[in-house]
Amino acid sequence: MADDRVKVVSIMNYPPDPRTRRMCYAFLDSVVAAGAKSITLLYEDHPPAVAPEHRRAVDIEVVRGRSADVGHPHFNLRFKLPNLAGLDYPFLYLDADTYVVGDLRAVWAVRGDKPWVGVDHQWVPSDPRTHRDPFLNSGVQLVGDPGFYDLGAILAVQEAAAPLRQSDLAVREDPTTFVCPGRDQAVLFRYFRTIGYDYTHPAVGPGWNNCAGVTAVRRDGDRWAARSAGLAEDYEVHLIHYWDQFKPWRIGDPIFASYADPAGE
């Protein structure tokens, strides 16, 4: 019988720090509350601490992943991309610097519609890197067909266009190597564009990967809710993404502030 439980995968490989520990605790809290029933946490050399209450609530597996030699030292290329591509079951990948305020079952329900679903980066007024045509943000990935996540094919497209393996770091980091900001997401974006694949899905819109810098958070009874802010479009937000300069402690995020450090520091 097929396993219809919402299966979430994330990567937690942060050095010990009270802020990231609190952020990861809040992430797991939100994912559990949003309907996940099975969670796999991948790490390389910093195993995550999982609170007993989260282990009691759902099935949580902590797995040490392995880096792959893809020709580039960036963590998202040598670790994130090959480890996600190596999974052999359908999954919903969420970056650990996110917080879910929607119902993950709504996303999980459409996993059979396409083999791989993602969300485009938003045009964030304060970040010039986003002021361009839409491109992928790989912090949310709904993988309905793991066989489609073909690492060899993905890297081959990148190799043909701009090899990752460069002896000169300046050449390797040249902007022309990557078709958009980011590393793994740039390689994935190039691949999807090359094969003519549309990774978007109408049920998994920008509200499912919304930059914290353009999100207004509010209390709605006993839960958190959020809405887009400062954008041309107004919509309900289901997942808040605290990427780069928008980490929760940098922007005074009220959700983050509502959590104490789980280690008491």
Secondary structure, DSSP 8 states (H G I E B T S, - for coil): ----SEEEEEE----S-HHHHHHHHHHHHHHHHTTEEEEEEEESSS-----HHHHHHSEEEEEE------S---HIIIIIHHHHHT--S-EEEE-TTEEE-S-HHHHHTTTTT-SEEEEE----TT-GGG-SS--EEEEEEEES-GGG--HHHHHHHHHHHS-S--SSHHHHT-GGGSSSSSSHHHHHHHHHHHHT-----TTS-GGGSEEGGGEEEEEETTEEEEEE-SSSS--EESEEE--GGG-HHHHT-HHHHTS--TT--
